[in-house]
Amino acid sequence: MGDVVATVKVMPEDPEVSLESLKEEIKSAIPKGSELHNIEEEPIAFGLVALKVMFVVGDEEGGTEIVEEKLKELNGISSVEVQDIRRLM
């Protein structure tokens, strides 16, 4: 088996949520066996900015679910949506 890189879109509850604090919480929430690759900001509208979180996990079935659940548990997050999954070569 190999690894995959997944990109998830994390939407804050409102524009008042501190993105820097949220990024730090995301970094600490990534579980063992997964590796955070990158966090990018994506402006949405009216001051709301989403975070695109890229992480590497094993390509077994349900590999991204653990990370998704950990992110959904964080305060200040409205939704977590997988946008892309690609196999690493």
PDB file of N, CA, C and O in Angstrom, chain B, residues numbered from 101:
ATOM      1  N   MET B 101       0.837  -1.187   0.000  1.00  0.00           N
ATOM      2  CA  MET B 101       0.000   0.000   0.000  1.00  0.00           C
ATOM      3  C   MET B 101       0.876   1.241   0.000  1.00  0.00           C
ATOM      4  O   MET B 101       2.026   1.220   0.439  1.00  0.00           O
ATOM      5  N   GLY B 102       0.296   2.322  -0.506  1.00  0.00           N
ATOM      6  CA  GLY B 102       1.019   3.579  -0.567  1.00  0.00           C
ATOM      7  C   GLY B 102       0.350   4.633   0.284  1.00  0.00           C
ATOM      8  O   GLY B 102      -0.406   4.334   1.208  1.00  0.00           O
ATOM      9  N   ASP B 103       0.639   5.844  -0.043  1.00  0.00           N
ATOM     10  CA  ASP B 103       0.060   6.984   0.661  1.00  0.00           C
ATOM     11  C   ASP B 103      -0.739   7.836  -0.313  1.00  0.00           C
ATOM     12  O   ASP B 103      -0.532   7.787  -1.526  1.00  0.00           O
ATOM     13  N   VAL B 104      -1.659   8.618   0.246  1.00  0.00           N
ATOM     14  CA  VAL B 104      -2.410   9.578  -0.539  1.00  0.00           C
ATOM     15  C   VAL B 104      -2.283  10.946   0.115  1.00  0.00           C
ATOM     16  O   VAL B 104      -2.076  11.056   1.323  1.00  0.00           O
ATOM     17  N   VAL B 105      -2.409  11.978  -0.698  1.00  0.00           N
ATOM     18  CA  VAL B 105      -2.474  13.339  -0.169  1.00  0.00           C
ATOM     19  C   VAL B 105      -3.921  13.792  -0.358  1.00  0.00           C
ATOM     20  O   VAL B 105      -4.478  13.727  -1.454  1.00  0.00           O
ATOM     21  N   ALA B 106      -4.503  14.248   0.736  1.00  0.00           N
ATOM     22  CA  ALA B 106      -5.891  14.696   0.711  1.00  0.00           C
ATOM     23  C   ALA B 106      -5.928  16.198   0.975  1.00  0.00           C
ATOM     24  O   ALA B 106      -5.143  16.723   1.765  1.00  0.00           O
ATOM     25  N   THR B 107      -6.847  16.872   0.307  1.00  0.00           N
ATOM     26  CA  THR B 107      -7.084  18.297   0.534  1.00  0.00           C
ATOM     27  C   THR B 107      -8.502  18.440   1.056  1.00  0.00           C
ATOM     28  O   THR B 107      -9.460  18.005   0.417  1.00  0.00           O
ATOM     29  N   VAL B 108      -8.625  19.059   2.235  1.00  0.00           N
ATOM     30  CA  VAL B 108      -9.951  19.309   2.798  1.00  0.00           C
ATOM     31  C   VAL B 108     -10.140  20.810   2.974  1.00  0.00           C
ATOM     32  O   VAL B 108      -9.206  21.538   3.307  1.00  0.00           O
ATOM     33  N   LYS B 109     -11.365  21.251   2.743  1.00  0.00           N
ATOM     34  CA  LYS B 109     -11.719  22.655   2.908  1.00  0.00           C
ATOM     35  C   LYS B 109     -12.366  22.802   4.280  1.00  0.00           C
ATOM     36  O   LYS B 109     -13.397  22.191   4.562  1.00  0.00           O
ATOM     37  N   VAL B 110     -11.749  23.617   5.126  1.00  0.00           N
ATOM     38  CA  VAL B 110     -12.241  23.855   6.477  1.00  0.00           C
ATOM     39  C   VAL B 110     -12.858  25.251   6.519  1.00  0.00           C
ATOM     40  O   VAL B 110     -12.181  26.253   6.290  1.00  0.00           O
ATOM     41  N   MET B 111     -14.156  25.296   6.814  1.00  0.00           N
ATOM     42  CA  MET B 111     -14.867  26.574   6.879  1.00  0.00           C
ATOM     43  C   MET B 111     -15.024  27.014   8.332  1.00  0.00           C
ATOM     44  O   MET B 111     -15.595  26.284   9.142  1.00  0.00           O
ATOM     45  N   PRO B 112     -14.519  28.206   8.668  1.00  0.00           N
ATOM     46  CA  PRO B 112     -14.734  28.742  10.011  1.00  0.00           C
ATOM     47  C   PRO B 112     -16.207  29.103  10.206  1.00  0.00           C
ATOM     48  O   PRO B 112     -16.939  29.318   9.239  1.00  0.00           O
ATOM     49  N   GLU B 113     -16.628  29.167  11.468  1.00  0.00           N
ATOM     50  CA  GLU B 113     -18.023  29.509  11.774  1.00  0.00           C
ATOM     51  C   GLU B 113     -18.387  30.914  11.323  1.00  0.00           C
ATOM     52  O   GLU B 113     -19.507  31.149  10.870  1.00  0.00           O
ATOM     53  N   ASP B 114     -17.445  31.858  11.442  1.00  0.00           N
ATOM     54  CA  ASP B 114     -17.702  33.231  11.011  1.00  0.00           C
ATOM     55  C   ASP B 114     -16.379  33.945  10.761  1.00  0.00           C
ATOM     56  O   ASP B 114     -15.324  33.417  11.112  1.00  0.00           O
ATOM     57  N   PRO B 115     -16.411  35.128  10.165  1.00  0.00           N
ATOM     58  CA  PRO B 115     -15.181  35.857   9.849  1.00  0.00           C
ATOM     59  C   PRO B 115     -14.381  36.293  11.076  1.00  0.00           C
ATOM     60  O   PRO B 115     -13.207  36.644  10.957  1.00  0.00           O
ATOM     61  N   GLU B 116     -15.001  36.273  12.237  1.00  0.00           N
ATOM     62  CA  GLU B 116     -14.326  36.708  13.464  1.00  0.00           C
ATOM     63  C   GLU B 116     -13.375  35.657  14.034  1.00  0.00           C
ATOM     64  O   GLU B 116     -12.569  35.974  14.909  1.00  0.00           O
ATOM     65  N   VAL B 117     -13.451  34.413  13.557  1.00  0.00           N
ATOM     66  CA  VAL B 117     -12.580  33.343  14.047  1.00  0.00           C
ATOM     67  C   VAL B 117     -11.145  33.653  13.647  1.00  0.00           C
ATOM     68  O   VAL B 117     -10.872  33.958  12.486  1.00  0.00           O
ATOM     69  N   SER B 118     -10.225  33.575  14.608  1.00  0.00           N
ATOM     70  CA  SER B 118      -8.811  33.826  14.341  1.00  0.00           C
ATOM     71  C   SER B 118      -8.233  32.677  13.517  1.00  0.00           C
ATOM     72  O   SER B 118      -8.172  31.538  13.981  1.00  0.00           O
ATOM     73  N   LEU B 119      -7.812  32.986  12.298  1.00  0.00           N
ATOM     74  CA  LEU B 119      -7.265  31.950  11.418  1.00  0.00           C
ATOM     75  C   LEU B 119      -5.937  31.414  11.943  1.00  0.00           C
ATOM     76  O   LEU B 119      -5.645  30.227  11.800  1.00  0.00           O
ATOM     77  N   GLU B 120      -5.140  32.275  12.542  1.00  0.00           N
ATOM     78  CA  GLU B 120      -3.847  31.828  13.075  1.00  0.00           C
ATOM     79  C   GLU B 120      -4.050  30.832  14.212  1.00  0.00           C
ATOM     80  O   GLU B 120      -3.352  29.820  14.285  1.00  0.00           O
ATOM     81  N   SER B 121      -5.002  31.114  15.098  1.00  0.00           N
ATOM     82  CA  SER B 121      -5.301  30.180  16.191  1.00  0.00           C
ATOM     83  C   SER B 121      -5.864  28.881  15.636  1.00  0.00           C
ATOM     84  O   SER B 121      -5.519  27.796  16.105  1.00  0.00           O
ATOM     85  N   LEU B 122      -6.727  28.992  14.644  1.00  0.00           N
ATOM     86  CA  LEU B 122      -7.322  27.818  14.032  1.00  0.00           C
ATOM     87  C   LEU B 122      -6.254  26.951  13.357  1.00  0.00           C
ATOM     88  O   LEU B 122      -6.309  25.724  13.433  1.00  0.00           O
ATOM     89  N   LYS B 123      -5.298  27.581  12.707  1.00  0.00           N
ATOM     90  CA  LYS B 123      -4.203  26.835  12.075  1.00  0.00           C
ATOM     91  C   LYS B 123      -3.408  26.053  13.112  1.00  0.00           C
ATOM     92  O   LYS B 123      -3.052  24.897  12.885  1.00  0.00           O
ATOM     93  N   GLU B 124      -3.130  26.683  14.252  1.00  0.00           N
ATOM     94  CA  GLU B 124      -2.385  26.002  15.316  1.00  0.00           C
ATOM     95  C   GLU B 124      -3.181  24.817  15.863  1.00  0.00           C
ATOM     96  O   GLU B 124      -2.614  23.758  16.130  1.00  0.00           O
ATOM     97  N   GLU B 125      -4.485  24.992  16.029  1.00  0.00           N
ATOM     98  CA  GLU B 125      -5.333  23.897  16.501  1.00  0.00           C
ATOM     99  C   GLU B 125      -5.356  22.750  15.502  1.00  0.00           C
ATOM    100  O   GLU B 125      -5.323  21.582  15.889  1.00  0.00           O
ATOM    101  N   ILE B 126      -5.413  23.083  14.217  1.00  0.00           N
ATOM    102  CA  ILE B 126      -5.403  22.055  13.175  1.00  0.00           C
ATOM    103  C   ILE B 126      -4.099  21.278  13.219  1.00  0.00           C
ATOM    104  O   ILE B 126      -4.101  20.050  13.127  1.00  0.00           O
ATOM    105  N   LYS B 127      -2.980  21.990  13.360  1.00  0.00           N
ATOM    106  CA  LYS B 127      -1.671  21.323  13.422  1.00  0.00           C
ATOM    107  C   LYS B 127      -1.611  20.327  14.570  1.00  0.00           C
ATOM    108  O   LYS B 127      -1.063  19.235  14.422  1.00  0.00           O
ATOM    109  N   SER B 128      -2.171  20.699  15.707  1.00  0.00           N
ATOM    110  CA  SER B 128      -2.120  19.800  16.862  1.00  0.00           C
ATOM    111  C   SER B 128      -3.169  18.696  16.791  1.00  0.00           C
ATOM    112  O   SER B 128      -3.054  17.706  17.514  1.00  0.00           O
ATOM    113  N   ALA B 129      -4.188  18.834  15.943  1.00  0.00           N
ATOM    114  CA  ALA B 129      -5.260  17.845  15.847  1.00  0.00           C
ATOM    115  C   ALA B 129      -4.948  16.709  14.871  1.00  0.00           C
ATOM    116  O   ALA B 129      -5.623  15.680  14.895  1.00  0.00           O
ATOM    117  N   ILE B 130      -3.940  16.877  14.016  1.00  0.00           N
ATOM    118  CA  ILE B 130      -3.619  15.834  13.039  1.00  0.00           C
ATOM    119  C   ILE B 130      -3.129  14.601  13.806  1.00  0.00           C
ATOM    120  O   ILE B 130      -2.131  14.678  14.523  1.00  0.00           O
ATOM    121  N   PRO B 131      -3.822  13.467  13.661  1.00  0.00           N
ATOM    122  CA  PRO B 131      -3.485  12.278  14.456  1.00  0.00           C
ATOM    123  C   PRO B 131      -2.202  11.592  14.010  1.00  0.00           C
ATOM    124  O   PRO B 131      -1.697  11.819  12.910  1.00  0.00           O
ATOM    125  N   LYS B 132      -1.696  10.755  14.891  1.00  0.00           N
ATOM    126  CA  LYS B 132      -0.511   9.959  14.598  1.00  0.00           C
ATOM    127  C   LYS B 132      -0.805   9.080  13.389  1.00  0.00           C
ATOM    128  O   LYS B 132      -1.909   8.551  13.265  1.00  0.00           O
ATOM    129  N   GLY B 133       0.158   8.918  12.506  1.00  0.00           N
ATOM    130  CA  GLY B 133      -0.036   8.152  11.296  1.00  0.00           C
ATOM    131  C   GLY B 133      -0.421   9.015  10.101  1.00  0.00           C
ATOM    132  O   GLY B 133      -0.471   8.541   8.966  1.00  0.00           O
ATOM    133  N   SER B 134      -0.694  10.295  10.373  1.00  0.00           N
ATOM    134  CA  SER B 134      -1.000  11.267   9.319  1.00  0.00           C
ATOM    135  C   SER B 134       0.026  12.380   9.399  1.00  0.00           C
ATOM    136  O   SER B 134       0.579  12.649  10.465  1.00  0.00           O
ATOM    137  N   GLU B 135       0.276  13.016   8.284  1.00  0.00           N
ATOM    138  CA  GLU B 135       1.281  14.081   8.247  1.00  0.00           C
ATOM    139  C   GLU B 135       0.687  15.324   7.594  1.00  0.00           C
ATOM    140  O   GLU B 135       0.212  15.274   6.459  1.00  0.00           O
ATOM    141  N   LEU B 136       0.719  16.433   8.317  1.00  0.00           N
ATOM    142  CA  LEU B 136       0.256  17.701   7.757  1.00  0.00           C
ATOM    143  C   LEU B 136       1.252  18.166   6.710  1.00  0.00           C
ATOM    144  O   LEU B 136       2.456  18.208   6.964  1.00  0.00           O
ATOM    145  N   HIS B 137       0.753  18.513   5.541  1.00  0.00           N
ATOM    146  CA  HIS B 137       1.638  18.969   4.461  1.00  0.00           C
ATOM    147  C   HIS B 137       1.588  20.488   4.299  1.00  0.00           C
ATOM    148  O   HIS B 137       2.628  21.134   4.172  1.00  0.00           O
ATOM    149  N   ASN B 138       0.368  21.064   4.303  1.00  0.00           N
ATOM    150  CA  ASN B 138       0.253  22.490   4.020  1.00  0.00           C
ATOM    151  C   ASN B 138      -1.118  23.000   4.467  1.00  0.00           C
ATOM    152  O   ASN B 138      -2.093  22.247   4.485  1.00  0.00           O
ATOM    153  N   ILE B 139      -1.184  24.284   4.827  1.00  0.00           N
ATOM    154  CA  ILE B 139      -2.453  24.959   5.088  1.00  0.00           C
ATOM    155  C   ILE B 139      -2.436  26.264   4.311  1.00  0.00           C
ATOM    156  O   ILE B 139      -1.553  27.098   4.509  1.00  0.00           O
ATOM    157  N   GLU B 140      -3.417  26.444   3.421  1.00  0.00           N
ATOM    158  CA  GLU B 140      -3.533  27.665   2.627  1.00  0.00           C
ATOM    159  C   GLU B 140      -4.845  28.373   2.937  1.00  0.00           C
ATOM    160  O   GLU B 140      -5.839  27.730   3.274  1.00  0.00           O
ATOM    161  N   GLU B 141      -4.845  29.685   2.824  1.00  0.00           N
ATOM    162  CA  GLU B 141      -6.062  30.464   3.006  1.00  0.00           C
ATOM    163  C   GLU B 141      -6.740  30.685   1.654  1.00  0.00           C
ATOM    164  O   GLU B 141      -6.078  30.962   0.653  1.00  0.00           O
ATOM    165  N   GLU B 142      -8.069  30.559   1.639  1.00  0.00           N
ATOM    166  CA  GLU B 142      -8.842  30.780   0.415  1.00  0.00           C
ATOM    167  C   GLU B 142      -9.978  31.752   0.724  1.00  0.00           C
ATOM    168  O   GLU B 142     -10.952  31.379   1.378  1.00  0.00           O
ATOM    169  N   PRO B 143      -9.858  33.015   0.252  1.00  0.00           N
ATOM    170  CA  PRO B 143     -10.942  33.973   0.483  1.00  0.00           C
ATOM    171  C   PRO B 143     -12.244  33.484  -0.152  1.00  0.00           C
ATOM    172  O   PRO B 143     -12.250  33.006  -1.286  1.00  0.00           O
ATOM    173  N   ILE B 144     -13.347  33.609   0.591  1.00  0.00           N
ATOM    174  CA  ILE B 144     -14.649  33.164   0.092  1.00  0.00           C
ATOM    175  C   ILE B 144     -15.484  34.398  -0.268  1.00  0.00           C
ATOM    176  O   ILE B 144     -15.656  34.705  -1.448  1.00  0.00           O
ATOM    177  N   ALA B 145     -15.999  35.100   0.738  1.00  0.00           N
ATOM    178  CA  ALA B 145     -16.798  36.313   0.492  1.00  0.00           C
ATOM    179  C   ALA B 145     -17.055  37.011   1.810  1.00  0.00           C
ATOM    180  O   ALA B 145     -17.092  36.374   2.863  1.00  0.00           O
ATOM    181  N   PHE B 146     -17.232  38.318   1.752  1.00  0.00           N
ATOM    182  CA  PHE B 146     -17.604  39.127   2.915  1.00  0.00           C
ATOM    183  C   PHE B 146     -16.678  38.911   4.115  1.00  0.00           C
ATOM    184  O   PHE B 146     -17.131  38.874   5.259  1.00  0.00           O
ATOM    185  N   GLY B 147     -15.394  38.770   3.845  1.00  0.00           N
ATOM    186  CA  GLY B 147     -14.412  38.615   4.910  1.00  0.00           C
ATOM    187  C   GLY B 147     -14.222  37.193   5.399  1.00  0.00           C
ATOM    188  O   GLY B 147     -13.341  36.945   6.223  1.00  0.00           O
ATOM    189  N   LEU B 148     -15.019  36.254   4.919  1.00  0.00           N
ATOM    190  CA  LEU B 148     -14.879  34.855   5.321  1.00  0.00           C
ATOM    191  C   LEU B 148     -13.757  34.207   4.517  1.00  0.00           C
ATOM    192  O   LEU B 148     -13.705  34.319   3.293  1.00  0.00           O
ATOM    193  N   VAL B 149     -12.863  33.527   5.229  1.00  0.00           N
ATOM    194  CA  VAL B 149     -11.726  32.870   4.601  1.00  0.00           C
ATOM    195  C   VAL B 149     -11.721  31.409   5.020  1.00  0.00           C
ATOM    196  O   VAL B 149     -11.738  31.099   6.212  1.00  0.00           O
ATOM    197  N   ALA B 150     -11.697  30.506   4.035  1.00  0.00           N
ATOM    198  CA  ALA B 150     -11.617  29.071   4.304  1.00  0.00           C
ATOM    199  C   ALA B 150     -10.153  28.672   4.379  1.00  0.00           C
ATOM    200  O   ALA B 150      -9.280  29.370   3.864  1.00  0.00           O
ATOM    201  N   LEU B 151      -9.896  27.549   5.021  1.00  0.00           N
ATOM    202  CA  LEU B 151      -8.549  26.994   5.061  1.00  0.00           C
ATOM    203  C   LEU B 151      -8.536  25.708   4.256  1.00  0.00           C
ATOM    204  O   LEU B 151      -9.376  24.831   4.455  1.00  0.00           O
ATOM    205  N   LYS B 152      -7.578  25.600   3.345  1.00  0.00           N
ATOM    206  CA  LYS B 152      -7.393  24.364   2.590  1.00  0.00           C
ATOM    207  C   LYS B 152      -6.241  23.615   3.267  1.00  0.00           C
ATOM    208  O   LYS B 152      -5.094  24.062   3.248  1.00  0.00           O
ATOM    209  N   VAL B 153      -6.568  22.489   3.853  1.00  0.00           N
ATOM    210  CA  VAL B 153      -5.601  21.707   4.625  1.00  0.00           C
ATOM    211  C   VAL B 153      -5.211  20.483   3.807  1.00  0.00           C
ATOM    212  O   VAL B 153      -6.066  19.690   3.414  1.00  0.00           O
ATOM    213  N   MET B 154      -3.906  20.336   3.553  1.00  0.00           N
ATOM    214  CA  MET B 154      -3.393  19.183   2.823  1.00  0.00           C
ATOM    215  C   MET B 154      -2.633  18.295   3.804  1.00  0.00           C
ATOM    216  O   MET B 154      -1.778  18.766   4.555  1.00  0.00           O
ATOM    217  N   PHE B 155      -2.963  16.986   3.784  1.00  0.00           N
ATOM    218  CA  PHE B 155      -2.273  16.059   4.663  1.00  0.00           C
ATOM    219  C   PHE B 155      -2.081  14.728   3.960  1.00  0.00           C
ATOM    220  O   PHE B 155      -2.783  14.409   3.000  1.00  0.00           O
ATOM    221  N   VAL B 156      -1.125  13.961   4.448  1.00  0.00           N
ATOM    222  CA  VAL B 156      -0.779  12.669   3.863  1.00  0.00           C
ATOM    223  C   VAL B 156      -1.241  11.576   4.825  1.00  0.00           C
ATOM    224  O   VAL B 156      -0.971  11.635   6.025  1.00  0.00           O
ATOM    225  N   VAL B 157      -1.941  10.577   4.282  1.00  0.00           N
ATOM    226  CA  VAL B 157      -2.387   9.412   5.049  1.00  0.00           C
ATOM    227  C   VAL B 157      -2.178   8.166   4.205  1.00  0.00           C
ATOM    228  O   VAL B 157      -1.931   8.253   3.002  1.00  0.00           O
ATOM    229  N   GLY B 158      -2.278   7.006   4.842  1.00  0.00           N
ATOM    230  CA  GLY B 158      -2.210   5.751   4.113  1.00  0.00           C
ATOM    231  C   GLY B 158      -3.419   5.612   3.205  1.00  0.00           C
ATOM    232  O   GLY B 158      -4.471   6.187   3.486  1.00  0.00           O
ATOM    233  N   ASP B 159      -3.286   4.856   2.117  1.00  0.00           N
ATOM    234  CA  ASP B 159      -4.388   4.758   1.156  1.00  0.00           C
ATOM    235  C   ASP B 159      -5.374   3.636   1.476  1.00  0.00           C
ATOM    236  O   ASP B 159      -6.111   3.196   0.594  1.00  0.00           O
ATOM    237  N   GLU B 160      -5.399   3.168   2.720  1.00  0.00           N
ATOM    238  CA  GLU B 160      -6.394   2.168   3.087  1.00  0.00           C
ATOM    239  C   GLU B 160      -7.784   2.795   3.141  1.00  0.00           C
ATOM    240  O   GLU B 160      -7.921   4.016   3.218  1.00  0.00           O
ATOM    241  N   GLU B 161      -8.804   1.958   3.100  1.00  0.00           N
ATOM    242  CA  GLU B 161     -10.188   2.439   3.096  1.00  0.00           C
ATOM    243  C   GLU B 161     -10.464   3.277   4.342  1.00  0.00           C
ATOM    244  O   GLU B 161     -10.116   2.889   5.457  1.00  0.00           O
ATOM    245  N   GLY B 162     -11.098   4.435   4.135  1.00  0.00           N
ATOM    246  CA  GLY B 162     -11.434   5.321   5.253  1.00  0.00           C
ATOM    247  C   GLY B 162     -10.244   6.074   5.816  1.00  0.00           C
ATOM    248  O   GLY B 162     -10.306   6.569   6.942  1.00  0.00           O
ATOM    249  N   GLY B 163      -9.163   6.172   5.058  1.00  0.00           N
ATOM    250  CA  GLY B 163      -7.934   6.801   5.541  1.00  0.00           C
ATOM    251  C   GLY B 163      -8.082   8.245   5.974  1.00  0.00           C
ATOM    252  O   GLY B 163      -7.409   8.680   6.909  1.00  0.00           O
ATOM    253  N   THR B 164      -8.952   9.000   5.313  1.00  0.00           N
ATOM    254  CA  THR B 164      -9.100  10.419   5.662  1.00  0.00           C
ATOM    255  C   THR B 164     -10.127  10.655   6.757  1.00  0.00           C
ATOM    256  O   THR B 164     -10.174  11.740   7.336  1.00  0.00           O
ATOM    257  N   GLU B 165     -10.950   9.653   7.050  1.00  0.00           N
ATOM    258  CA  GLU B 165     -12.048   9.847   8.002  1.00  0.00           C
ATOM    259  C   GLU B 165     -11.576  10.240   9.396  1.00  0.00           C
ATOM    260  O   GLU B 165     -12.210  11.067  10.052  1.00  0.00           O
ATOM    261  N   ILE B 166     -10.484   9.665   9.853  1.00  0.00           N
ATOM    262  CA  ILE B 166      -9.979   9.982  11.197  1.00  0.00           C
ATOM    263  C   ILE B 166      -9.599  11.451  11.278  1.00  0.00           C
ATOM    264  O   ILE B 166      -9.938  12.129  12.247  1.00  0.00           O
ATOM    265  N   VAL B 167      -8.895  11.945  10.263  1.00  0.00           N
ATOM    266  CA  VAL B 167      -8.488  13.350  10.254  1.00  0.00           C
ATOM    267  C   VAL B 167      -9.718  14.254  10.151  1.00  0.00           C
ATOM    268  O   VAL B 167      -9.805  15.264  10.849  1.00  0.00           O
ATOM    269  N   GLU B 168     -10.664  13.896   9.287  1.00  0.00           N
ATOM    270  CA  GLU B 168     -11.891  14.688   9.145  1.00  0.00           C
ATOM    271  C   GLU B 168     -12.620  14.812  10.480  1.00  0.00           C
ATOM    272  O   GLU B 168     -13.050  15.903  10.854  1.00  0.00           O
ATOM    273  N   GLU B 169     -12.758  13.710  11.192  1.00  0.00           N
ATOM    274  CA  GLU B 169     -13.457  13.725  12.479  1.00  0.00           C
ATOM    275  C   GLU B 169     -12.726  14.596  13.501  1.00  0.00           C
ATOM    276  O   GLU B 169     -13.362  15.335  14.253  1.00  0.00           O
ATOM    277  N   LYS B 170     -11.396  14.512  13.532  1.00  0.00           N
ATOM    278  CA  LYS B 170     -10.609  15.343  14.452  1.00  0.00           C
ATOM    279  C   LYS B 170     -10.797  16.823  14.147  1.00  0.00           C
ATOM    280  O   LYS B 170     -10.906  17.636  15.065  1.00  0.00           O
ATOM    281  N   LEU B 171     -10.836  17.177  12.869  1.00  0.00           N
ATOM    282  CA  LEU B 171     -11.009  18.578  12.489  1.00  0.00           C
ATOM    283  C   LEU B 171     -12.413  19.070  12.840  1.00  0.00           C
ATOM    284  O   LEU B 171     -12.573  20.206  13.286  1.00  0.00           O
ATOM    285  N   LYS B 172     -13.429  18.232  12.645  1.00  0.00           N
ATOM    286  CA  LYS B 172     -14.804  18.617  12.953  1.00  0.00           C
ATOM    287  C   LYS B 172     -15.010  18.885  14.442  1.00  0.00           C
ATOM    288  O   LYS B 172     -15.909  19.638  14.816  1.00  0.00           O
ATOM    289  N   GLU B 173     -14.190  18.280  15.290  1.00  0.00           N
ATOM    290  CA  GLU B 173     -14.299  18.450  16.737  1.00  0.00           C
ATOM    291  C   GLU B 173     -13.763  19.790  17.224  1.00  0.00           C
ATOM    292  O   GLU B 173     -14.064  20.198  18.345  1.00  0.00           O
ATOM    293  N   LEU B 174     -12.980  20.480  16.409  1.00  0.00           N
ATOM    294  CA  LEU B 174     -12.360  21.728  16.835  1.00  0.00           C
ATOM    295  C   LEU B 174     -13.390  22.853  16.949  1.00  0.00           C
ATOM    296  O   LEU B 174     -14.339  22.931  16.168  1.00  0.00           O
ATOM    297  N   ASN B 175     -13.179  23.723  17.939  1.00  0.00           N
ATOM    298  CA  ASN B 175     -14.048  24.894  18.110  1.00  0.00           C
ATOM    299  C   ASN B 175     -13.811  25.887  16.981  1.00  0.00           C
ATOM    300  O   ASN B 175     -12.677  26.068  16.536  1.00  0.00           O
ATOM    301  N   GLY B 176     -14.871  26.525  16.521  1.00  0.00           N
ATOM    302  CA  GLY B 176     -14.760  27.565  15.511  1.00  0.00           C
ATOM    303  C   GLY B 176     -14.873  27.066  14.088  1.00  0.00           C
ATOM    304  O   GLY B 176     -14.778  27.854  13.147  1.00  0.00           O
ATOM    305  N   ILE B 177     -15.078  25.746  13.907  1.00  0.00           N
ATOM    306  CA  ILE B 177     -15.188  25.191  12.559  1.00  0.00           C
ATOM    307  C   ILE B 177     -16.640  24.877  12.253  1.00  0.00           C
ATOM    308  O   ILE B 177     -17.327  24.208  13.025  1.00  0.00           O
ATOM    309  N   SER B 178     -17.094  25.373  11.112  1.00  0.00           N
ATOM    310  CA  SER B 178     -18.466  25.150  10.666  1.00  0.00           C
ATOM    311  C   SER B 178     -18.593  23.840   9.883  1.00  0.00           C
ATOM    312  O   SER B 178     -19.526  23.069  10.106  1.00  0.00           O
ATOM    313  N   SER B 179     -17.643  23.592   8.958  1.00  0.00           N
ATOM    314  CA  SER B 179     -17.711  22.370   8.154  1.00  0.00           C
ATOM    315  C   SER B 179     -16.327  21.956   7.668  1.00  0.00           C
ATOM    316  O   SER B 179     -15.394  22.756   7.602  1.00  0.00           O
ATOM    317  N   VAL B 180     -16.234  20.671   7.332  1.00  0.00           N
ATOM    318  CA  VAL B 180     -15.011  20.083   6.782  1.00  0.00           C
ATOM    319  C   VAL B 180     -15.437  19.270   5.568  1.00  0.00           C
ATOM    320  O   VAL B 180     -16.281  18.380   5.675  1.00  0.00           O
ATOM    321  N   GLU B 181     -14.849  19.580   4.406  1.00  0.00           N
ATOM    322  CA  GLU B 181     -15.240  18.912   3.167  1.00  0.00           C
ATOM    323  C   GLU B 181     -14.000  18.456   2.401  1.00  0.00           C
ATOM    324  O   GLU B 181     -13.108  19.257   2.121  1.00  0.00           O
ATOM    325  N   VAL B 182     -13.949  17.180   2.068  1.00  0.00           N
ATOM    326  CA  VAL B 182     -12.850  16.650   1.253  1.00  0.00           C
ATOM    327  C   VAL B 182     -13.022  17.178  -0.160  1.00  0.00           C
ATOM    328  O   VAL B 182     -14.082  17.023  -0.767  1.00  0.00           O
ATOM    329  N   GLN B 183     -11.975  17.801  -0.678  1.00  0.00           N
ATOM    330  CA  GLN B 183     -12.027  18.336  -2.042  1.00  0.00           C
ATOM    331  C   GLN B 183     -11.235  17.504  -3.034  1.00  0.00           C
ATOM    332  O   GLN B 183     -11.578  17.450  -4.215  1.00  0.00           O
ATOM    333  N   ASP B 184     -10.172  16.854  -2.562  1.00  0.00           N
ATOM    334  CA  ASP B 184      -9.319  16.130  -3.503  1.00  0.00           C
ATOM    335  C   ASP B 184      -8.523  15.065  -2.752  1.00  0.00           C
ATOM    336  O   ASP B 184      -8.087  15.276  -1.620  1.00  0.00           O
ATOM    337  N   ILE B 185      -8.345  13.921  -3.404  1.00  0.00           N
ATOM    338  CA  ILE B 185      -7.475  12.861  -2.886  1.00  0.00           C
ATOM    339  C   ILE B 185      -6.656  12.346  -4.053  1.00  0.00           C
ATOM    340  O   ILE B 185      -7.199  11.982  -5.096  1.00  0.00           O
ATOM    341  N   ARG B 186      -5.332  12.318  -3.868  1.00  0.00           N
ATOM    342  CA  ARG B 186      -4.445  11.855  -4.939  1.00  0.00           C
ATOM    343  C   ARG B 186      -3.409  10.892  -4.366  1.00  0.00           C
ATOM    344  O   ARG B 186      -2.881  11.101  -3.274  1.00  0.00           O
ATOM    345  N   ARG B 187      -3.137   9.859  -5.107  1.00  0.00           N
ATOM    346  CA  ARG B 187      -2.139   8.873  -4.702  1.00  0.00           C
ATOM    347  C   ARG B 187      -0.735   9.458  -4.903  1.00  0.00           C
ATOM    348  O   ARG B 187      -0.454  10.099  -5.916  1.00  0.00           O
ATOM    349  N   LEU B 188       0.126   9.227  -3.931  1.00  0.00           N
ATOM    350  CA  LEU B 188       1.522   9.660  -4.043  1.00  0.00           C
ATOM    351  C   LEU B 188       2.315   8.569  -4.752  1.00  0.00           C
ATOM    352  O   LEU B 188       2.131   7.381  -4.487  1.00  0.00           O
ATOM    353  N   MET B 189       3.179   8.976  -5.635  1.00  0.00           N
ATOM    354  CA  MET B 189       4.006   8.007  -6.370  1.00  0.00           C
ATOM    355  C   MET B 189       5.403   8.005  -5.812  1.00  0.00           C
ATOM    356  O   MET B 189       6.257   7.259  -6.290  1.00  0.00           O
TER     357      MET B 189
END
